[in-house]
């Protein structure tokens, strides 16, 4: 798989990092199986054994699953949407499906052109996008369903918005795999939701659990780099204030991180500082992690 190590500006989000983690996970889970199944097969058997779809041999990008709410993807979709039952009105009309198929295909072409290594990883690790409408939501991912992404697009989504949302959820999956293999957080999910561990989210710009804000910082940075690749500097700069505040908060509350988590955060701090020197006249510098 051809790739540039720092295609999104951080080694933690590189194709090499994912490939290494995926190989470690597969070796561990398939130690009794000399055939060594692929990452998708292995993670699905581990987390989503109810799925009985087979990836078409000719598939060149993640497939859009429009029937997820009434197929073997139903329970995974509920988990991704964080609901017990699929909400009413989740299915899209035929004309919407046709429009979204075209826009998704355009978004995949954008990703393949701008971040080819990321696109290759996306295709290898996330073969399906589960399509289901839920008002007020754009989609989601969850650590218990690695390898699946839920999207809730609207007709206002441009090709770039499609690409941004796919990239957003892909970064979450990269970090889920990192946590699964190497561990990022030293505190429990409940502890990270408590007052002293709450950190400002780079995306929502409100206090959230430390793990959620940690994820938001990496997502924000990746999207910033993506928009710079597209020549959309103004769009990229809009994300920086929230990212700086978030990173500063993460550094202050770094007790929630393992040694590996600190290393990842150090990468992010260095990336934000590099960005500041290159694109901001007077960048605000987050406190270095030590």
Beta strands, then each sheet from edge to edge (+ up, - down):
strand 1: 63-65
strand 2: 128-131
strand 3: 139-140
strand 4: 148-151
strand 5: 199-200
strand 6: 207-208
sheet 1: 1+ 2+ 4+ 3-
sheet 2: 5+ 6-
end
